[in-house]
């Protein structure tokens, strides 16, 4: 393996590694040589990812924890450290959009309850980036080494229709990424984000496909706005993640947002 992208001797924690995108990142990081701790709430999905990683010759464990519970995350950190060693890579891949608060004719923006806004920020900003960074980042700072990778969204850059609460929370993730990168750069910890384009997963499937599996009008609009004219596949995020995780490849890279979107954010008219 190219030394620039070799993650041997690294311990990577993937929060939300039980999901489609997070799980794909966990498998890719393990294939690059890191020992991986998958952290999430669904033990069955988590163990399935662990089994897949081990079947490919990698090293992985599953640790149950809710990303919105800092105490649980700190307990997970201690368990991971005892089993694998001190974490050096943190991927914050938890998050999602609640279809109940998408803006529609029946649910205009002025009718979205404050509690639903709070829930979106709790899931995508607080649990999706802040609390895991608070739980794992200080230890990395003490050891003078670490890479934290947050998962943003194209909707953080452009005001996409219907997903206003989710978009606002992901925009806040970008801001937090830059703030943490500034705070921790002198202590050896790099903090960056990845902006995926449209990757079908549990959180957006109802917006992209009808019950019979046919594409919705929204899918047609998305693909029309994507120069590559297709959705992304989870493994297509892996290279970007390994680049940002690797000290050898990106030692002078912090505070950036790396777009993996098929050109979506480059398209205008």
C-alpha positions, 0 to 999 in steps of 0.5 A, spaced: 500 500 500 502 507 498 505 509 504 501 516 503 495 512 505 497 507 509 493 507 516 497 501 519 498 503 527 492 507 527 485 507 531 479 509 528 473 511 531 467 511 526 461 514 530 454 512 526 458 506 523 452 502 523 449 506 517 450 505 510 455 511 509 458 510 516 459 503 515 462 504 508 467 508 511 469 504 517 470 498 512 474 502 507 479 505 513 480 498 516 482 496 509 487 501 509 490 498 515 487 501 521 483 498 527 476 500 527 471 501 533 464 502 530 460 506 535 452 506 534 446 504 537 444 498 533 448 492 535 446 487 529 448 492 524 454 494 528 456 487 528 455 485 521 460 491 519 465 488 524 464 481 521 465 484 514 471 487 516 474 481 519 472 477 513 476 482 509 482 481 514 481 487 518 481 489 525 474 491 528 470 492 534 463 494 535 461 499 541 454 501 543 453 508 545 448 513 543 452 519 539 447 524 543 450 522 550 456 524 552 457 520 558 456 514 553 461 516 548 466 517 554 465 510 556 466 508 549 472 511 549 475 508 555 473 501 552 476 502 545 482 505 549 483 498 553 481 494 547 485 497 541 489 503 544 488 510 544 484 513 538 487 517 533 482 518 528 475 520 529 469 520 523 463 523 525 458 520 521 451 520 525 446 524 523 440 524 518 433 528 516 427 526 519 422 526 513 416 528 518 419 535 518 420 536 510 417 542 508 411 541 504 405 544 502 402 541 508 408 543 512 410 550 510 416 552 514 412 557 519 409 551 521 415 547 523 415 546 531 421 549 535 422 542 538 423 539 531 428 544 529 432 543 536 431 535 534 435 536 527 440 540 531 441 535 536 442 529 531 446 533 526 450 538 530 450 536 537 450 528 536 453 528 529 459 532 531 460 536 537 459 531 543 464 526 539 469 531 538 468 533 546 469 526 548 475 524 543 478 530 541 482 532 548 485 526 548 488 527 541 490 534 543 494 531 549 497 526 545 499 531 540 496 527 534 489 526 531 484 527 525 477 528 526 473 528 520 465 531 520 460 529 515 457 535 512 452 535 506 451 539 499 445 542 503 449 546 508 452 550 502 446 551 498 439 552 501 435 546 498 428 545 498 424 541 503 430 540 508 431 546 511 432 544 519 437 539 516 440 544 512 441 549 517 444 543 522 449 541 517 451 548 515 453 549 523 457 543 522 461 546 517 462 552 522 464 548 528 469 544 523 473 550 522 472 553 529 475 546 532 480 546 526 483 553 529 482 551 536 486 544 536 491 546 530 497 547 534 496 541 539 497 536 533 489 535 531 486 536 524 479 537 523 476 537 516 469 535 513 467 531 507 461 534 503 457 528 500 453 529 494 447 525 493 448 518 496 441 513 497 441 511 504 435 510 509 435 517 511 433 520 504 430 514 501 423 516 501 425 523 498 428 519 492 424 513 491 417 512 491 414 506 494 414 502 488 422 503 487 421 508 481 424 515 482 421 521 484 421 528 481 426 530 486 430 525 484 430 527 477 431 534 479 437 532 483 440 528 477 439 534 472 443 538 477 449 533 477 454 533 472 455 526 473 448 524 472 448 519 477 448 518 485 454 516 489 456 510 492 458 509 499 465 506 497 466 513 493 467 517 499 472 512 502 478 515 498 477 522 501 476 520 508 483 516 508 486 522 505 484 526 511 485 521 516 492 520 513 497 524 517 502 522 511 497 525 506 494 531 509 499 533 515 498 540 513 490 540 511 485 542 516 479 546 516 477 544 509 471 541 506 472 536 501 466 535 496 465 528 493 458 530 490 459 529 482 459 536 481 453 538 484 455 544 487 459 546 481 452 546 477 449 553 476 444 553 470 
